[in-house]
């Protein structure tokens, strides 16, 4: 291979002895466009928060040891954080803390690189015995236009 005075490779020559016009390779289209075509409609996290379909619990999650934003579906919030009417000796802050603490323990004991985890906790939604509940957490992009990591807590039925 020929090099110039700066020891950089020179372009190959064409049969006529002139440097070739080698066009730069074009980057492939995004995978989703190549596989599925253009996005027709996307429901963003911002929209889900505005619509009340998700709840941002990042402030309390940070206090519980999380380093990235944490959200939950309205189903999780309404069924396992919000205290049902008439239930005694329960408060929303304590229930949220319990849920986040159990998720944090599950994450700390999981194998590295997992983006989906199930975890369990006992929740009392009446004045009788607590029931064991299974929830999921998914680590994914914060939003469609922001690839920073975040966690979403949801029920298996929400998945």
N, C-alpha and C positions, 0 to 999 in steps of 0.2 A: 504494500500500500504506500502510495506517495504521501509525503507530508510537506507542509509549507515551512517557511523560515521559523515559525513559532512552534514547530513540531506538532502541528494539528493536522489531522487527515484532510486531504484535498478531495473534492468530489470526483467520482469516477468520470472518465472521459467517454464521450459518445464515439461511435465509429468514425465520425468526421474529425475527431481530435479536439472537440470543444467540451468544456465541462458540462456534465449532464444536468438537466433540470429535474432533479429528483424531488417531487412534491413531498411535503411532510405528511406522514400518515395522519389521517383524521381520527379523532377519538370516537369510539363507538357511542351510540346513543345510550342514555341511562338504561339500566337493565329492565326497569319496569316498562319503559316505553318500548323496548325491543320485544319484550315478552308479551305484553298486554295492550300496547298502544298508549295513547295519551290519557292522562287522568281526566275523567269526566266530572267527578265530584269528590271532594274530600271534606270530611267533617273534622275540624281541627280541635285541639284541646281548648283553645281560647273559646271556641263556640260552645263546647261541652260545659265549660265553667260558666259561661254567660247563661246558658240554658238551664243550669242547675243539674245537669246529668253527671257532673263530677264535682268533687269538693276538694279544695286545696287545703291540706293539713301540714304543709311544709314547716310552718313556724313551730308547732309542737313536735314534729318529727325531728327537727334540728336539735331541740332540747333532749330528745330521746336518743341522739347519737347518729342520726342519718346525715350524710354529707351531700345528698342530692335532693331535689324536690320530690315530695310524696303527695299523691292524689289518691282519692278513692271514689268509686262509683256512688251515686246517690243511693243505690240499693244497700251497699255496705253501710253507709252512714246512717240511713234511716232504720235499718234493722239491727245494727250492732253497736252503734255509737249513741244515737239519740235514745233517750230513756222513754220507754212506753209509759203512757199515763197510768198512774196508780201503782207503779213499781216503786217499792220502798228501798232505801239505803243504796241507791245507785245515783251517779251523776255522770253527765256527759264527758267532763274532763277526765275522770277516772277511767271510763270505758275506752275513750280514745287512747289514753296512755297505755292501758293493758293491751289493746290491739297492736299498737306500734311496738311495744316492748316485745311481744311474742314474735312479731315479724323480725325485729332486730336480732333476737336470739336465733331464729331460724336462718337468717342470712349469715350470721357469724359462724354457724356450724355447718354451712353448706360447702360444697366443692366450688372452687373458683371457676368463673366463666359461665355459671348458670344464669339465664335471664328469666326463667320462670320457676317459681317455688310455690308449693302449697304449704300452708301452716294452719295450726289449729289453736283454738282458745275456747274457754268456757264463757258463755254469755247468759246472763239471767234476764229474760224478757217478761217474767211474771214473778209472783212472790213465792214461787216454789223453788225447785232445784234448777241450777244452771244447766244448759245444754251445750254439748260439744259442737262447735261450728268449724267447718273447713273453709278457708279462703285461699285465694291465689294472689300472688304478686308478680308483676311483669315489669322488668326493667327494659325500657325502650327510649326512643327519642322524646324529648320534651314536647315537641310539636312538629308539624309537617315541615316547617321552615326553620327549625332549631334542633340540630342533632345532639345537643347536650343530653346526658342521661337523666332519666327520672324513673320513679316507681309509681305504678298504678296498682291499687288493691281492688280486687273484684271478687265476686262470687263465682263458683264454677258455672252457674247458669248464665252469668254475664259474658263469659268467655266466648 
